[in-house]
Amino acid sequence: MSYNPKCHVPAGSFQVHTRKPLILQAYLNSCVGLALFDPEVGVGGLYHILLPEPVSESSHFNKEKYAATGLPLFLGRLVREGANISRLQAVIAGGALAGRVSNQDIHLDIGGRTAELVKEILDKHGIHVALSETGGFFTCCLNFNLETFQYEVIPAMLSGTKKEEKKKGNRISSLDDIQPIPQVALKILRMIGEDTYNIHTLSQEVRKDQVISAQVLKHCNSAIFAGKGTIDSIDDALLIIGQTTLAKIVTAMAIKKLLNHSFAGYSLTKGGLYHHAIGVAVVAEKIANLSQKASAFAAYSAGLTHDLGKVVLDQFVSGARPFFYREIMGEQNLVETENRLLKTNHTKAGHKLATKWMLPPSIANTIRYHHTPEETPEHQELVTIVTVADTLFHMFSAGPNLHKVDMNALSIRLKTLGMSISDFPSIVDAIPQQVLSGSPEMAIT
């Protein structure tokens, strides 16, 4: 493959272009990637398919998520750009049983069913499959070069890494050196834990911090809330977007500043930890609504803060980054690797930080037990919601899969929430498209 610019195609979407110097990429676990191209007219595209078919009538608002409804749209777009279906060639990849494979994986077989449906539709249209590498047990990356129409399917960890960025400023050396998130955000998180926030107390607290107030108003006037009119005061924000959305924005802005200190260790890229935190928060909120086992706002807040401990340990991970990630890709999971190499782990470090900042017990417990919700002394349903959200985000977000997914454990945790593994497609379907497309902030509404 040449060194053309690369463009990631998120799950539940496709891109179609005429011949140009660009490489389309899709990181695939259970998802299926499909490249289609007509070399004679120079038209091609890449489709990242999440599920085989809609799970309910309400799913049709985003047809691109599903092979059954999205593949016809993909074909139609290619034809409109000049491609001839009879000349199309196809490359299929993904549909793996990645992570710790269990009977639940094999029974559910989302990736396998998606791949089979894709092949059936292609066969129906008489489309030649030039390469099919589906199934298996590993995360892969499908690369499709729009200039040469070359393609390759490779293990995700070999798909290319950026040069390690140099971290600016002083490294964080202890809990005492970490500047707390703004008092207004801490106060709101405590009010959420006690379920005592209201419009009056919320606006009163936000106004106390001019920096946070300015950041919130800037966010409220961004493209995310386009069409809601100009918001030039906290009172306007409360009136137009509501107290819950405002509180979510305040806490997100505060956590963003904290997590953005890390981009050379755990993050892999600048903003990576924050992107993950927002994604898990939004997914946790959706699961709380589906299960009715916890307040949606409490689930959002717990999801937003669940990885605070990584800020504490990031300096050590950064210094041993290649070795650290090679160890994670082995048999041990992240927490086991941390314990062995660092003599502690991010859940313990984060719990100490939460205790120091006097965060609510519900959030502190989520930070401490989000990898082992069965061990939490209280707030088990809330902790489990964040655990499931964290698992889903790791499964369907782009990039190397550093979190090993155990479907047997996922099945047990869903039972804690009054759900079953058969509900899994519906839960995945509830994930906002913005989370999958790499813009989770767009889902804060």
C-alpha positions in Angstrom: 0.0 0.0 0.0 1.2 3.5 -0.7 1.6 6.3 1.9 -1.6 8.1 0.9 -3.6 9.9 3.6 -5.8 7.5 5.6 -9.5 8.0 6.5 -11.3 5.9 9.1 -14.8 4.7 8.1 -16.8 4.4 11.4 -19.1 1.5 12.2 -22.5 2.0 10.7 -21.4 4.1 7.7 -19.9 3.9 4.3 -17.8 6.2 2.0 -17.9 6.2 -1.8 -15.4 8.2 -4.0 -14.0 8.4 -7.5 -10.3 7.5 -7.9 -8.2 9.7 -5.6 -5.1 9.4 -3.4 -6.8 8.2 -0.2 -6.8 5.0 1.8 -10.1 4.1 3.5 -9.7 2.0 6.7 -12.1 0.0 8.9 -11.0 -1.6 12.1 -13.0 -4.8 12.5 -13.8 -7.1 15.4 -17.3 -8.6 15.1 -18.2 -5.9 12.5 -17.8 -6.7 8.8 -16.0 -4.5 6.3 -16.9 -4.5 2.6 -14.9 -2.8 -0.1 -16.6 -2.6 -3.5 -15.1 -1.1 -6.6 -15.5 -0.8 -10.4 -11.9 -0.4 -11.7 -13.0 0.5 -15.2 -14.7 3.8 -14.3 -12.6 4.3 -11.2 -15.3 4.3 -8.5 -15.1 2.5 -5.2 -16.0 2.6 -1.5 -15.8 1.0 1.9 -18.7 0.0 4.1 -18.3 -0.8 7.9 -21.3 -2.9 8.9 -22.3 -3.2 12.5 -25.2 -5.8 12.6 -26.9 -8.2 10.1 -30.4 -6.7 10.2 -32.5 -4.3 12.2 -33.7 -5.6 15.6 -36.9 -3.7 15.7 -39.0 -1.2 13.7 -37.5 1.7 15.6 -34.1 0.7 14.3 -34.8 1.9 10.7 -33.7 5.5 11.5 -30.1 4.5 10.7 -30.2 1.9 7.9 -26.5 2.0 7.4 -25.9 0.1 10.6 -27.3 -3.1 9.1 -26.3 -5.3 6.1 -29.9 -5.9 5.2 -30.9 -2.3 4.8 -27.5 -0.5 4.3 -25.9 -2.6 1.6 -28.6 -1.7 -0.9 -27.9 2.0 -0.1 -24.2 1.4 -0.6 -24.8 -0.3 -4.0 -27.1 2.5 -5.0 -24.5 5.2 -4.2 -21.9 3.4 -6.2 -24.2 3.2 -9.2 -25.0 6.9 -9.0 -21.3 7.6 -9.0 -21.0 5.7 -12.3 -20.2 2.1 -11.2 -21.8 -0.8 -13.0 -22.9 -3.6 -10.7 -21.9 -6.3 -13.2 -18.3 -5.0 -13.1 -18.1 -4.6 -9.3 -15.5 -6.5 -7.3 -15.8 -7.1 -3.6 -13.4 -7.6 -0.6 -15.0 -8.8 2.7 -13.3 -8.9 6.1 -14.1 -9.1 9.8 -16.9 -10.9 11.5 -14.5 -12.3 14.1 -14.9 -14.0 17.5 -12.3 -11.8 19.1 -11.4 -11.9 22.7 -12.1 -14.8 25.1 -14.4 -16.9 23.0 -17.3 -18.5 24.8 -20.4 -20.5 24.0 -22.3 -17.2 24.1 -20.2 -15.8 21.3 -20.8 -18.9 19.1 -24.5 -18.9 19.8 -24.9 -15.2 19.1 -22.5 -15.1 16.1 -23.2 -11.5 15.1 -20.2 -11.3 12.9 -20.7 -14.6 11.2 -24.4 -13.9 10.5 -23.5 -10.4 9.1 -20.8 -11.9 6.8 -23.1 -14.6 5.5 -25.9 -12.0 4.8 -23.4 -9.8 2.9 -22.3 -12.7 0.8 -25.9 -13.7 0.0 -26.7 -10.1 -1.2 -23.5 -9.9 -3.3 -24.3 -13.3 -4.8 -27.8 -12.2 -5.6 -26.4 -9.3 -7.6 -23.7 -11.5 -9.3 -20.9 -9.5 -7.7 -17.5 -11.2 -7.8 -15.8 -11.6 -4.4 -12.0 -11.0 -5.0 -11.1 -11.7 -1.4 -13.0 -12.9 1.7 -11.2 -13.1 5.1 -14.0 -13.4 7.6 -14.3 -15.2 11.0 -11.3 -16.1 13.0 -10.4 -14.8 16.5 -8.5 -11.5 15.9 -9.2 -7.8 15.3 -8.2 -6.8 11.8 -7.9 -3.7 9.6 -9.3 -3.6 6.1 -7.4 -1.0 4.0 -8.7 0.0 0.6 -6.6 2.3 -1.6 -8.8 4.6 -3.7 -5.9 5.6 -6.0 -4.8 2.1 -7.0 -7.8 0.0 -5.9 -5.4 -2.2 -4.0 -6.6 -3.8 -0.8 -5.2 -5.6 2.2 -6.5 -7.2 5.4 -4.0 -7.2 8.3 -3.9 -7.6 12.1 -5.0 -4.3 13.6 -1.8 -3.8 15.6 0.2 -3.9 12.3 -1.9 -1.3 10.6 0.5 1.6 11.4 1.3 3.7 14.4 2.1 7.4 14.7 5.4 8.5 16.1 5.3 8.9 19.8 4.4 12.4 20.7 6.4 14.3 23.3 4.5 15.2 26.4 4.7 18.9 27.2 5.1 20.2 30.7 5.8 18.4 33.9 4.8 14.9 34.4 2.3 14.0 37.1 4.2 12.4 39.9 1.6 11.7 42.7 -2.0 12.2 43.6 -1.1 15.5 45.3 0.2 16.9 42.0 -3.0 16.3 40.1 -5.0 19.5 39.9 -8.6 18.7 40.9 -11.4 19.2 38.4 -13.1 22.6 39.0 -15.1 22.9 42.2 -18.3 23.4 40.2 -18.0 20.0 38.5 -17.1 18.3 41.8 -20.2 19.9 43.4 -22.5 18.8 40.6 -21.1 15.3 40.8 -21.9 15.2 44.5 -25.4 16.6 43.9 -25.9 13.9 41.3 -24.8 11.3 43.9 -27.3 12.7 46.4 -30.0 13.3 43.8 -30.3 16.9 45.1 -29.6 19.0 42.0 -32.3 21.4 40.5 -32.3 24.4 38.2 -31.6 26.9 41.0 -28.7 25.1 42.6 -27.2 24.2 39.2 -27.2 27.7 37.8 -25.9 29.1 41.0 -22.9 26.7 41.0 -22.1 27.2 37.3 -22.0 31.0 37.7 -19.3 30.7 40.4 -16.7 29.6 37.8 -16.2 32.0 34.9 -13.9 29.7 33.0 -16.4 26.8 33.1 -19.3 29.2 32.3 -17.5 30.4 29.2 -16.6 26.9 28.1 -20.2 25.8 28.6 -21.6 28.7 26.6 -19.1 28.1 23.8 -20.2 24.4 23.7 -23.9 25.3 23.7 -23.4 27.6 20.7 -21.4 25.0 18.7 -22.8 23.0 15.8 -24.0 20.3 18.3 -26.9 22.5 19.3 -27.4 24.3 15.9 -30.9 25.6 15.4 -31.6 26.2 19.1 -30.8 29.9 18.8 -28.0 32.0 20.4 -27.3 31.0 24.0 -25.4 33.9 25.7 -26.1 33.2 29.4 -26.4 30.3 31.8 -30.1 31.1 32.3 -30.6 30.9 28.5 -28.8 27.5 28.5 -31.0 26.2 31.3 -34.1 27.4 29.5 -33.2 26.1 26.0 -31.3 22.8 26.6 -32.5 21.9 30.1 -30.8 21.3 33.5 -29.8 17.7 32.8 -28.0 18.5 29.5 -26.3 21.5 31.0 -25.0 19.5 33.9 -23.7 16.9 31.5 -21.9 19.6 29.6 -20.3 21.1 32.7 -19.0 17.8 33.9 -17.8 16.8 30.4 -15.9 20.1 30.0 -14.2 19.6 33.4 -13.2 16.0 32.7 -11.9 16.9 29.3 -9.4 19.2 30.7 -8.2 16.6 33.2 -8.0 13.7 30.8 -6.4 15.6 28.0 -3.2 15.7 30.1 -2.7 12.1 28.9 -1.9 11.4 25.3 1.4 9.5 25.3 0.5 6.5 27.5 -3.0 5.1 27.8 -4.5 7.4 25.2 -2.5 6.3 22.2 -3.5 9.6 20.7 -4.2 13.1 22.1 -7.7 13.2 23.5 -8.1 9.4 23.4 -8.9 9.0 27.1 -11.5 11.8 26.9 -13.0 10.3 23.7 -13.3 7.0 25.5 -14.8 8.6 28.7 -17.5 10.4 26.7 -18.3 7.4 24.7 -18.7 5.1 27.7 -20.8 7.8 29.4 -23.2 8.1 26.6 -23.5 4.3 26.1 -24.0 3.9 29.9 -26.8 6.5 29.8 -28.6 4.5 27.1 -28.2 1.2 29.0 -29.6 2.8 32.1 -32.6 3.9 30.1 -33.1 0.4 28.6 -32.7 -1.5 31.9 -34.3 1.0 34.3 -31.8 -0.1 36.9 -30.2 3.3 37.6 -30.6 6.9 36.9 -29.5 7.8 33.4 -27.7 10.9 34.6 -25.9 8.9 37.4 -24.9 6.3 34.8 -23.6 9.1 32.5 -21.5 10.6 35.3 -20.1 7.3 36.4 -19.2 6.4 32.9 -17.5 9.8 32.4 -15.2 9.3 35.4 -14.6 5.6 35.4 -11.0 5.8 34.1 -9.7 8.6 36.2 -7.0 6.3 37.6 -5.3 6.2 34.2 -4.4 9.9 34.6 -2.4 8.9 37.7 -0.6 6.0 36.1 -0.1 7.5 32.7 3.4 8.7 33.3 4.6 5.2 34.0 2.8 3.7 31.0 4.2 6.4 28.8 7.7 5.5 29.8 7.3 1.8 29.0 4.8 2.1 26.2 5.9 -0.4 23.6 6.6 -3.1 26.2 3.3 -2.3 28.1 1.1 -2.7 25.0 2.9 -5.8 23.8 2.1 -7.4 27.2 -1.6 -6.4 27.0 -1.9 -8.0 23.6 -0.8 -11.3 25.2 -3.0 -13.5 27.4 -3.3 -11.2 30.4 -5.9 -8.4 30.5 -5.2 -4.7 31.2 -5.6 -4.8 35.0 -3.5 -8.0 35.3 -0.7 -6.4 33.3 -0.9 -3.2 35.4 -0.6 -5.2 38.6 2.4 -7.1 37.3 4.3 -4.2 35.8 3.2 -1.3 37.9 2.4 -3.1 41.2 -1.0 -1.4 41.2 -3.7 -0.7 38.6 -5.8 2.2 37.3 -8.9 1.2 39.3 -7.1 1.4 42.7 -5.3 4.6 41.7 -8.6 6.1 40.5 -10.4 5.1 43.7 -7.8 6.9 45.8 -8.2 10.0 43.7 -12.0 9.8 44.0 -11.7 9.5 47.8 -9.3 12.4 48.0 -11.7 14.6 46.0 -14.7 13.3 48.1 -16.6 12.1 45.0 -19.9 10.3 45.7 -19.6 6.6 46.8 -21.5 5.5 43.6 -18.8 7.1 41.4 -15.9 6.0 43.6 -17.2 2.4 43.5 -17.6 2.5 39.8 -14.0 3.7 39.4 -12.8 0.9 41.7 -14.9 -2.0 40.4 -15.8 -1.3 36.8 -13.7 -4.3 35.7 -15.1 -6.5 38.5 -18.6 -5.3 39.2 -19.4 -8.5 41.0 -17.0 -7.4 43.8 -18.5 -4.0 44.5 -19.9 -3.7 48.1 -22.7 -1.4 46.8 -24.2 0.2 43.7 -23.8 -3.0 41.8 -26.3 -2.2 39.1 -24.8 1.2 38.4 -21.3 -0.3 38.3 -22.5 -3.1 36.1 -24.1 -0.6 33.6 -20.7 1.1 33.2 -18.9 -2.2 32.9 -21.2 -3.2 30.0 -20.9 0.2 28.4 -17.1 0.0 28.6 -17.2 -3.4 27.0 -19.4 -2.3 24.2 -17.4 0.8 23.5 -14.2 -1.3 23.3 -16.0 -3.8 20.9 -17.3 -1.3 18.4 -14.9 1.7 18.6 -12.0 2.1 16.1 -8.4 1.1 16.8 -6.5 -1.8 18.4 -8.6 -3.8 20.8 -6.7 -3.5 24.2 -9.7 -4.7 26.2 -10.4 -8.4 26.0 -14.1 -9.1 25.8 -15.5 -12.0 27.7 -19.0 -12.8 26.4 -19.6 -15.2 29.3 -19.0 -12.4 31.8 -21.1 -10.1 29.7 -24.0 -12.5 29.8 -23.8 -12.7 33.6 -23.6 -8.9 33.9 -26.6 -8.4 31.6 -28.6 -10.7 34.0 -27.8 -8.3 36.8 -29.5 -5.7 34.8 -32.6 -7.8 34.1 -31.5 -8.5 30.6 -30.1 -11.4 28.6 -27.6 -12.0 25.9 -30.4 -12.1 23.4 -30.9 -8.4 24.2 -27.4 -7.7 23.0 -28.3 -6.6 19.4 -30.9 -4.2 20.9 -28.3 -2.7 23.2 -25.8 -2.3 20.4 -28.6 -0.7 18.3 -29.2 1.9 21.0 -25.6 3.2 20.7 -25.8 6.7 19.1 -24.2 6.9 15.7 -22.1 9.8 16.9 -20.3 7.5 19.4 -19.4 5.1 16.6 -18.3 7.8 14.2 -15.7 9.2 16.6 -17.7 12.3 17.7 -19.3 11.3 21.0 -19.6 14.9 22.2 -22.3 15.2 19.5 -24.4 12.7 21.5 -24.5 15.0 24.6 -28.1 16.2 24.4 
